[in-house]
Amino acid sequence: MVYLERHQRAADISYEQRQIKKAFYRKGENMKNRLTQAVIVASVASALVATPVFAEPTVDDLKKNKAAAESEVGSLQEELTQLVSKISQLESDLIEKGEEITKAEDDLKEAQKQEEEQYEDMKLRIKFMYEEGDTSFVETLVSAKNFSDLVNKAEYVQNVHTYDRQMLTAYVETKQKVADLKDTLEEEMASMENMQQQFESDKDSLDATLESKQAEIANLDGEIQAAVEKAAEERRKEEEARQQQARQQETAQTPSGEAGAGSAGGGVSKPSTSQPSYQGQGDTAVAQAIVSAAYSQLGVPYKWGGTTPGVGLDCSGLVQYAHRVAGISIPRNSEAQYAAGKKVSNPQPGDIAWKPGHVGVYIGNGKMIEAQQTGTNIMVSNVRAVGYARYW
């Protein structure tokens, strides 16, 4: 009998110990789940704030590079146009210079001809005087009728000699001037031809540079298109990862007896026909995750009916997304979001700021983040609310 009593007491003690262990285990598991959730939420929020969407180089960088290349192409084209104009003008100058050289050659030939003729005439007169000796000169003087006639004939003979010398000297000087002019024109012609060659070389270089820049622009167009497509793909993958994370967090938070209560098909959790009621525990880490998620969408365009983060959201879509990142499933439209939450009179960051037809995420100090209306982006603004609801 004593043995049975001792055995029963031992069994009771063992049962109590097992119950205590189970309680500690459940408490430990709950704390573990809460800690895991907080770490996950903090990691997601940090990634949303700190991680850039685009890889280097960004689309904006590529567009700036393209604009710079296009500006350089414009300058090159302007420079090429000016150079072509110079080449055209130089070709006209070369033609004109060639005509001047041709005329100088003709003038030189004429001067040489006149020099030779004058020289021949002078030689004939010298030869005649030599062959006749001084007789012809004496006869010319003797044949004078009077003294005046004598003086005139003496002056005539002297003038003939002087004329021959002057004309010969003039023809020689003219010939030299024409020859000098011809040399000068030919030097100018050679210089202009060298200039033409340099211009043509510069033109070839500009053509090559321009072609290279145009190829660079075409390549940048391809890089921009590829970057845009890559950014879109990264946004898609990021959204899929967020949705998957939200599903995992929701599953971790859902008690085992309610595991099948979510939406079918494995997509983003959708509000059921019966709206969820407030299930929060006052966890400020979750509230901070809601605020961080809302901050991550600043600058995203308002889109009526929009539910895609980073692309377009309406007011209730923003609020639903921010809660989903924090692992909380709430209704889709603004009225249901307010109705299903816990009403609070002293709002804290992470609460929903509501007025009829509109909601935003309260962030403290009388401010909220909201998707206001078409034509605006998600922004921080002063609170315009008549009520507040809480899910965290």
VENPECOR-V731202 format. One record per run of one state. SS is the DSSP state (helix for helix, strand for strand, loop for the rest). FROM is the first residue (numbers start at 1). LEN is the number of residues. If there is no record, write none. Layout:
BEGIN
SS,FROM,LEN  SS,FROM,LEN
END
This chain:
BEGIN
loop,1,1  helix,2,49  loop,51,8  helix,59,74  loop,133,2  helix,135,8  loop,143,4  helix,147,107  loop,254,2  helix,256,6  loop,262,2  helix,264,3  loop,267,17  helix,284,12  loop,296,5  strand,301,2  loop,303,4  strand,307,2  loop,309,3  strand,312,2  loop,314,1  helix,315,11  loop,326,8  helix,334,7  loop,341,1  strand,342,3  loop,345,7  strand,352,4  loop,356,2  strand,358,7  loop,365,2  strand,367,4  loop,371,6  strand,377,1  loop,378,1  strand,379,4  loop,383,4  strand,387,4  loop,391,2
END
